[in-house]
Amino acid sequence: MPEIAFHSYITSKPWKISAPSGTLFYAHSELLAQCSDVLQKNVALKMKDRETESITVEDVEGDINDSTVMHFLEFAYTGDYTAPLPLQLSTEDGMIAEVFGRTSVTAACEESEPLVASGQYDTRSFGETSSEKERRKSNRRYGTTVEECHFTANFAGSVPASPVKSSSFEIDSAQTPSRRALWEAFCSQADTTERQSWQPPRNNVPREDYAEVIMCHARLYVFSDRYQCCDLMTLSLQKLRLTLSRYKFHQERAVAVVALLRYTYKHTMDYKEGKDKLRGLVLEYVACYTKQLTREQTFLDLLEEGGKLAGDIAKKMAELID
């Protein structure tokens, strides 16, 4: 998404946004107008007619929910959105036991892959390599540690880059050893951060339920299609494809894939020529696991309903045979 200049919307008045359940959100009117062609016309019309400065987002047969609106607003302000974490189900009764990843930042860090290629993370300082921790300890005598800065940056999804070398700065050769050491310590804290590309969490066991993770991206695509938010539509497709490409198919969780397939065909349009992009993506994935899906009764029930969905799957399978 092209970056929207902060000054272009900060002076506009916040509008009230009513989500499907009635939950109220607020966002700058000019920002909404820049993110969506439909909202741009809506805002302009209401301002012209001096109507109530509010927008109501309704769900159509359950196509979106409050979280969808919240993720859209997150995208509007940051250029990205945060997908929900998968749920970990009880192996006994299938009831939700806890959020996979838990509430502990340390636990989440322990279960995820390292954010940097080299160095080991010390879980007492989230996002900090052991070598950086040693450097931080050695710098304490100068009172120049930046633990809080590291935590904030890394929790936001950034990774610490190598510290700026002191040779990059002008150093007076006549400095005393103690002043040079102080300068070296000062320069070692001049870190830059690089944004890490988003990666979805990987599932390992069947009890990790990814249904809501997958549906989050699909709902945002449908929302973006309705409100003509092209950048968010593209991003949601990219995140859904990446999530599914990392997703380990478990027969016990096949129903989540069937739910995605049903949702996709229910809330996207039929075209005389070509195919909706979300449909195309989901069909490709389903075609890769047709054999496993035929063991799932809900999938067979969906095929028996016929219609466009059954025809598209048949055509996709014929392409694989050819």
C-alpha positions as CSV (number, residue, x, y, z in Angstrom):
1,M,0.0,0.0,0.0
2,P,1.4,3.4,-0.9
3,E,2.2,5.3,2.3
4,I,-0.5,7.9,3.1
5,A,1.0,11.1,4.3
6,F,0.1,11.8,7.9
7,H,-0.6,15.5,7.3
8,S,-3.1,14.6,4.6
9,Y,-5.7,13.3,7.1
10,I,-4.8,14.3,10.6
11,T,-6.7,17.6,10.3
12,S,-9.9,15.8,9.2
13,K,-12.6,15.0,11.7
14,P,-12.9,11.5,13.1
15,W,-16.0,9.7,11.9
16,K,-18.0,7.1,13.8
17,I,-17.9,3.6,12.3
18,S,-20.6,1.2,13.4
19,A,-19.5,-2.5,13.0
20,P,-22.0,-5.3,12.4
21,S,-22.7,-6.0,16.1
22,G,-23.0,-2.3,16.8
23,T,-19.5,-1.8,18.2
24,L,-18.3,1.7,17.5
25,F,-14.9,2.6,16.0
26,Y,-13.5,6.0,15.1
27,A,-11.3,7.0,12.2
28,H,-10.3,10.1,10.3
29,S,-12.7,10.7,7.5
30,E,-10.0,11.7,5.0
31,L,-8.0,8.5,5.8
32,L,-11.1,6.4,5.1
33,A,-11.6,8.3,1.8
34,Q,-8.0,7.6,0.7
35,C,-8.3,3.8,1.5
36,S,-11.5,3.0,-0.2
37,D,-13.2,4.3,-3.3
38,V,-16.7,3.4,-1.9
39,L,-16.0,5.1,1.4
40,Q,-14.6,8.1,-0.4
41,K,-17.9,8.6,-2.2
42,N,-19.8,7.9,1.0
43,V,-17.8,10.5,2.9
44,A,-18.1,13.1,0.2
45,L,-21.9,12.6,-0.2
46,K,-22.6,12.9,3.5
47,M,-20.4,15.9,3.9
48,K,-22.2,17.6,1.0
49,D,-25.6,16.8,2.4
50,R,-24.4,17.6,6.0
51,E,-25.6,14.2,7.2
52,T,-24.5,12.4,10.3
53,E,-20.7,11.9,10.3
54,S,-21.0,8.1,10.6
55,I,-20.7,5.0,8.5
56,T,-22.5,1.7,9.2
57,V,-20.8,-1.5,8.1
58,E,-23.3,-4.3,7.8
59,D,-22.7,-8.0,7.3
60,V,-24.4,-9.8,4.4
61,E,-25.3,-13.3,5.5
62,G,-22.3,-13.4,7.9
63,D,-19.7,-12.4,5.3
64,I,-17.8,-10.1,7.8
65,N,-17.7,-9.3,11.5
66,D,-16.4,-6.7,13.9
67,S,-12.9,-8.1,13.7
68,T,-12.9,-7.5,10.0
69,V,-13.7,-3.8,10.5
70,M,-11.0,-3.6,13.1
71,H,-8.4,-5.2,10.8
72,F,-9.4,-2.8,8.0
73,L,-8.8,0.2,10.3
74,E,-5.5,-1.2,11.5
75,F,-4.5,-1.5,7.8
76,A,-5.7,2.1,7.1
77,Y,-3.5,3.5,9.8
78,T,-0.4,1.2,9.5
79,G,-0.5,-0.3,6.1
80,D,-0.8,-3.8,7.6
81,Y,-3.0,-5.9,9.8
82,T,-2.4,-8.5,12.5
83,A,-4.0,-12.0,11.9
84,P,-5.3,-13.8,15.0
85,L,-3.3,-16.6,16.5
86,P,-4.5,-20.2,16.0
87,L,-6.3,-21.8,18.9
88,Q,-5.1,-24.9,20.7
89,L,-7.9,-27.4,21.3
90,S,-8.2,-29.9,24.0
91,T,-7.4,-33.4,22.7
92,E,-10.3,-34.9,24.8
93,D,-13.4,-32.9,24.1
94,G,-12.3,-30.5,21.3
95,M,-13.1,-27.4,23.5
96,I,-10.9,-24.4,23.2
97,A,-8.2,-24.7,25.9
98,E,-6.0,-21.7,25.2
99,V,-4.7,-19.4,22.6
100,F,-1.8,-21.0,20.8
101,G,1.2,-18.8,21.6
102,R,-0.3,-18.0,25.1
103,T,-0.1,-14.6,26.7
104,S,3.5,-14.9,27.6
105,V,5.9,-13.1,25.3
106,T,8.7,-15.4,26.5
107,A,6.7,-18.5,25.7
108,A,5.8,-17.3,22.3
109,C,9.4,-16.5,21.6
110,E,10.5,-20.0,22.7
111,E,8.0,-21.7,20.4
112,S,8.7,-19.6,17.3
113,E,11.6,-19.7,14.9
114,P,14.5,-17.3,15.6
115,L,14.0,-13.9,14.1
116,V,17.7,-13.6,13.1
117,A,20.0,-15.9,11.3
118,S,22.8,-15.8,13.8
119,G,23.0,-15.7,17.6
120,Q,20.7,-17.3,20.2
121,Y,17.8,-15.4,21.9
122,D,17.9,-14.9,25.6
123,T,14.3,-15.2,26.6
124,R,14.8,-12.8,29.5
125,S,15.4,-10.0,26.9
126,F,12.9,-10.7,24.1
127,G,14.4,-10.1,20.7
128,E,18.0,-9.8,21.9
129,T,20.8,-12.1,20.9
130,S,23.3,-13.4,23.5
131,S,26.1,-11.4,22.0
132,E,24.0,-8.2,22.2
133,K,23.2,-9.1,25.8
134,E,26.9,-9.3,26.6
135,R,27.5,-6.0,24.9
136,R,24.6,-4.5,26.9
137,K,26.1,-5.7,30.1
138,S,29.5,-4.3,29.4
139,N,28.0,-1.0,28.6
140,R,26.2,-0.6,31.9
141,R,29.1,1.2,33.4
142,Y,28.4,4.0,31.1
143,G,24.6,4.0,31.8
144,T,23.7,3.7,28.1
145,T,21.6,0.5,27.9
146,V,18.6,0.5,25.7
147,E,16.6,-2.5,26.8
148,E,13.3,-0.8,26.5
149,C,14.0,0.4,23.0
150,H,15.0,-3.1,21.9
151,F,11.8,-4.6,23.4
152,T,9.5,-2.1,21.7
153,A,11.1,-2.4,18.3
154,N,11.3,-6.2,18.3
155,F,7.8,-6.7,19.7
156,A,6.5,-4.6,16.8
157,G,8.1,-7.1,14.4
158,S,11.5,-5.6,13.7
159,V,14.9,-7.3,14.1
160,P,18.0,-5.6,15.5
161,A,20.6,-4.8,12.9
162,S,24.4,-4.7,13.5
163,P,25.4,-1.7,15.5
164,V,26.9,1.2,13.7
165,K,30.7,1.0,13.8
166,S,32.6,3.8,15.4
167,S,34.7,4.1,12.3
168,S,31.7,5.7,10.6
169,F,32.0,8.7,12.9
170,E,34.7,11.3,13.2
171,I,36.9,10.5,16.1
172,D,39.7,12.8,17.3
173,S,42.9,10.8,17.4
174,A,44.1,12.8,20.3
175,Q,41.3,11.5,22.6
176,T,42.4,9.8,25.8
177,P,41.7,6.0,26.0
178,S,38.9,6.6,28.5
179,R,37.2,9.1,26.2
180,R,37.7,6.8,23.2
181,A,36.1,3.9,25.2
182,L,33.2,6.1,26.1
183,W,32.8,7.1,22.4
184,E,32.9,3.5,21.3
185,A,30.2,2.7,23.9
186,F,28.1,5.6,22.6
187,C,28.4,4.5,19.0
188,S,27.6,0.9,19.8
189,Q,24.1,2.0,20.8
190,A,23.4,3.6,17.4
191,D,21.5,0.6,16.1
192,T,19.2,0.7,13.2
193,T,16.3,-1.7,12.8
194,E,15.1,-3.5,9.7
195,R,11.5,-4.6,9.3
196,Q,11.1,-8.3,9.2
197,S,8.8,-9.7,6.5
198,W,5.6,-11.2,8.0
199,Q,5.6,-15.0,8.5
200,P,2.5,-16.9,9.6
201,P,2.9,-19.3,12.6
202,R,3.4,-22.9,11.6
203,N,1.1,-25.7,12.9
204,N,2.6,-28.9,14.2
205,V,-0.2,-31.0,15.7
206,P,-3.9,-31.5,14.7
207,R,-5.2,-29.7,17.8
208,E,-4.0,-26.4,16.6
209,D,-7.1,-24.9,15.0
210,Y,-6.3,-22.4,12.2
211,A,-10.0,-21.9,11.1
212,E,-10.2,-18.3,12.4
213,V,-6.7,-17.5,11.1
214,I,-7.6,-18.5,7.6
215,M,-11.1,-16.9,7.7
216,C,-9.6,-13.6,8.8
217,H,-7.9,-13.2,5.5
218,A,-10.9,-14.4,3.5
219,R,-13.2,-11.9,5.2
220,L,-10.9,-9.0,4.6
221,Y,-10.8,-9.9,0.9
222,V,-14.6,-9.9,0.8
223,F,-14.7,-6.6,2.7
224,S,-12.1,-5.1,0.4
225,D,-14.0,-6.2,-2.7
226,R,-17.2,-4.6,-1.4
227,Y,-15.6,-1.3,-0.5
228,Q,-13.1,-1.3,-3.4
229,C,-10.0,-1.2,-1.3
230,C,-7.6,-2.7,-3.8
231,D,-4.4,-2.6,-1.7
232,L,-6.0,-4.4,1.2
233,M,-7.5,-7.0,-1.2
234,T,-4.0,-7.7,-2.6
235,L,-2.5,-8.0,0.9
236,S,-5.2,-10.3,2.2
237,L,-4.7,-12.6,-0.8
238,Q,-0.9,-12.7,-0.2
239,K,-1.3,-13.4,3.5
240,L,-3.9,-16.2,2.8
241,R,-1.7,-17.9,0.3
242,L,1.4,-17.7,2.5
243,T,-0.6,-19.0,5.5
244,L,-1.9,-22.0,3.5
245,S,1.5,-22.6,2.0
246,R,2.9,-23.0,5.5
247,Y,-0.1,-24.9,6.8
248,K,0.4,-28.6,7.5
249,F,-2.8,-30.4,6.4
250,H,-4.3,-32.6,9.2
251,Q,-7.3,-34.8,8.4
252,E,-8.8,-33.8,11.8
253,R,-8.8,-30.1,10.7
254,A,-10.1,-30.7,7.2
255,V,-13.4,-29.1,8.1
256,A,-11.6,-25.7,8.3
257,V,-10.7,-26.0,4.6
258,V,-14.2,-27.0,3.7
259,A,-15.5,-23.9,5.6
260,L,-13.1,-21.7,3.7
261,L,-14.3,-23.2,0.4
262,R,-18.0,-22.8,1.2
263,Y,-17.5,-19.2,2.4
264,T,-15.5,-18.2,-0.7
265,Y,-18.2,-19.4,-3.1
266,K,-21.0,-17.9,-1.0
267,H,-19.6,-14.4,-0.7
268,T,-17.8,-13.9,-4.0
269,M,-19.2,-13.3,-7.5
270,D,-19.6,-15.5,-10.5
271,Y,-18.0,-14.1,-13.6
272,K,-18.9,-14.9,-17.2
273,E,-15.2,-14.7,-18.1
274,G,-12.4,-15.3,-15.7
275,K,-12.6,-16.2,-12.0
276,D,-12.6,-14.3,-8.7
277,K,-9.1,-14.2,-7.3
278,L,-10.1,-15.6,-4.0
279,R,-11.9,-18.5,-5.7
280,G,-8.9,-19.2,-7.8
281,L,-6.5,-19.3,-4.8
282,V,-8.8,-21.6,-2.8
283,L,-9.4,-23.9,-5.7
284,E,-5.7,-24.4,-6.2
285,Y,-5.2,-25.3,-2.6
286,V,-8.2,-27.7,-2.6
287,A,-7.0,-29.4,-5.7
288,C,-3.7,-30.2,-3.9
289,Y,-5.6,-32.1,-1.1
290,T,-8.6,-33.5,-2.9
291,K,-7.8,-37.1,-1.9
292,Q,-7.7,-36.1,1.8
293,L,-10.8,-33.9,1.5
294,T,-12.9,-36.7,0.1
295,R,-12.5,-38.4,3.5
296,E,-14.3,-35.5,5.0
297,Q,-18.1,-35.8,4.9
298,T,-18.7,-32.1,4.9
299,F,-16.7,-31.8,1.7
300,L,-18.8,-34.5,0.0
301,D,-22.0,-32.8,1.2
302,L,-20.8,-29.6,-0.3
303,L,-20.1,-31.2,-3.7
304,E,-23.5,-32.8,-3.6
305,E,-25.1,-29.3,-3.5
306,G,-23.7,-28.9,-7.0
307,G,-23.7,-25.4,-8.6
308,K,-20.7,-23.4,-9.6
309,L,-18.4,-24.7,-6.9
310,A,-18.8,-28.4,-7.9
311,G,-18.3,-27.5,-11.6
312,D,-15.1,-25.5,-10.9
313,I,-13.6,-28.3,-8.8
314,A,-14.4,-30.8,-11.6
315,K,-12.7,-28.5,-14.1
316,K,-9.6,-28.1,-11.8
317,M,-9.3,-31.9,-11.4
318,A,-9.6,-32.4,-15.2
319,E,-6.7,-29.9,-15.7
320,L,-4.5,-32.1,-13.3
321,I,-5.4,-35.2,-15.3
322,D,-4.4,-33.6,-18.6
